[in-house]
Amino acid sequence: RKGKSRKREGTKATEYHISLLPKEAQDAIQAKQIRDVLSESREVSVSQPALPAPTKKQLPPPKKDADLTDKERHQRDCGLRLVSEIDNLSTTTGKRHKPCARVLAQAIISGTARPDLIAAFASIKVRPRKSDKKKTPEALTSACARHLERLLTDWKKGLVIGDPGAFLVPGHRQKEPPKPEHLRAYVIHYCIPTRPPLAEAWRNARPWYEYQGLKYPSVSVWHRMARRLPVALKYRGRVTGGAMKALLPCIRRSVKDFYANDIWVGDGHSFKAKIRHPNTGTAFIPEVTAIIDWVSRRIVGWSVDLSESTIAVSAAFQNAQQQTRAKPLVYYSDNGSGQTGKKIDHEIYGTLARQGIGHQTGIPGNPQARGIIERVWRHTTIALARTYPTCIAKDADPDAVRKMLQRLNKVDEGNQFVPSWRQFIDDLADMFQRYNAEHKHRELGGKTPNEVYAEKIDLDSIIPDITAEELSELWRPGDIRTPQRGVIRLWNNEYFNKDLPHLLEEKQKVQVRWDIHDFSKIWVYHTDGRFICEAKLDGNAIDAFPKSYIEHQRDKRAQGRIKRAEKTIDDAIAERDTRTLEHIDASPVLQTQVTPEEADEIAEGRKKALQEPEKQQGGMRPGEDFGSYIARLNRGKAERDNGVNGDADE
């Protein structure tokens, strides 16, 4: 036929349109073309780029099982149960899935289905509508059937990827992450050490948004962003040091492989109540130093002093060794001046180095590392402070504390309710004893510190033959000095031994040790620890009588308080002097002629002023301001000077 045939290029053959062929031939040719297309579609040409994947109708990636919640897993299992029931109905009856879904929907709505199927459909119905109660049974059946048909569609999608339940999990709208510009403004204006409130930081960020040319968001955007940010980012910059580390993951130190007396931990604590001073009787806050055994949590030693110092730490350590007769392998403390002073930590004459005890200190600003002893205060000293009427703990009532401090300032009743020093020492000793014997720890398996200490004690740490004198010698503080002509200067005192020039080389340094309660003599050692001699207080010392180390420290503390008080007085006087002085009329006085009687009266007054200057000028008069007082003193001084010069001229 014309128009349905053509010559094949390059040959004599003729090509005819497929419609001219018989129907059987047309079907065979179309089947071959479909097979050829399907076979070609399995291979992607390297030379031709693949078409971009569709975006609108693309299947969403299925959730991983690890990312599912318990509720989502339950809904997936219920959907599989319903789809499996529809598939069984289709296999049994020979019908398609859609009519079988309609039959199952009618049974669920009418209540004739099995209870497990009804419960499964109720579980997968994520958001039931309030209007379902008003619908007719036919409308409810249609809605149920449509829901089951959607499950069938998702089930078939899962069969394609080999996981039938992959798409049966109900979808949820994913929360959008905060926009980068909002997050940057949040960090700049909110995450700062001054810790402004969120609304204030949001207001302060307005100029930044305007400068960047960005739309200024509402404060609700910042509130939602703050709720969704992780803790490490939300508080970065607002808190630092130990407060920030308290929000971050921590590493727990285990001591299960150690024995008692292997590690001792020491710390100082300001008592949270006012106590009567043992010397002056005034109310003050004492310093408590405790040393515990890390493995058993047992308080092995403690001391009380007026303030934190190396003396307080040494006394606590000496008390611990007196009670336990043990020598630990490691002593762990903070890096404060009281714990790391040369008298304790020096590599030659330090009391710990002389015993071969290793001293480890914590990182500054990291109190969590010493939480093992920080928790002890809550059950001992802080609990004891709450039993005293002078408690000043941070969780005490502020008004009650203020009234208590006001009563302390009253002379007549200030010390009536303040615990005495002896009462405080006795109560503290009893509290520590009850803690060791009665307090049960979860970390210790419900046992007390004394029980665990007895079970895990290392017998090699005990020094049974040491005497009290030897133990006292171990804890004598020391220092390095250079003797000159047999004299060693220490704390403004001079100690003398006539054999020193014959036993030492010229300008040879020695190690001296002393008793903190008796300064009448010192002990002299070589720097390697070999004993040389004793040096006694000589008569050429600055002080006429021996002055103990405790008295010297007390004098230093008193001098410091005097200097601080004098500075406060000087600041107050300087502040008062800056006030505007009263105007003084400095116009010259015209000399006029006086009578002989007036001249005698003036001379008599000048004579009295010279004889009683303090009575005339001393002290400020009632109602007189400071400027008038200074002017009056200057006038009196000028009159006295003129009187003296006049007498000399005469």
Secondary structure, DSSP 4 states (H G I P E B T S, - for coil): -TTSEEEPTTSS-EEE-GGGS-HHHHHHHHHHHHHHHHHHHTS--SSSPPPPPPSSSPPPPPPPGGG--HHHHHHHHHHHHHHHHHHHHHHHH---HHHHHHHHHHHHHHT-S-HHHHHHHHHH--S--GGGGGS-HHHHHHHHHHHHHHHHHHHHHHHHHT-TTTT-SPP-PPPPPPPHHHHHHHHHHTSSTT---HHHHHHHTHHHHHHHT-PPPPHHHHHHHHHHS-HHHHSBTTB-HHHHHTTS---PPP-TT--BTSEEEEEEEE-SB-EE-TTT--EE--EEEEEEETTTTEEEEEEEESS--HHHHHHHHHHHHHHH-B--SEEEE---HHHH-HHHH-TTT-HHHHHT-EEEEPPTT-GGGGHHHHHHHHHTHHHHHTTSTTB--TTS-HHHHHHHHHHHT-TTTTTSSSPPHHHHHHHHHHHHHHHHHHPPPTTTTS--HHHHHHHSB-GGGB-TT--HHHHHHHT--EEEE--BTTEEEETTEEEE-TTHHHHS-TT--EEEEEETTEEEEEEEE-TTS-EEEEEEEPTTSSSSS---HHHHHHHHHHHHHHHHHHHHHHHHHHHHHTSPPPP---PPPPP----HHHHHHHHHHHHHHHH-HHHHH-SPPTT--HHHHHHHHHHHHHHHHHHHHHHHH-
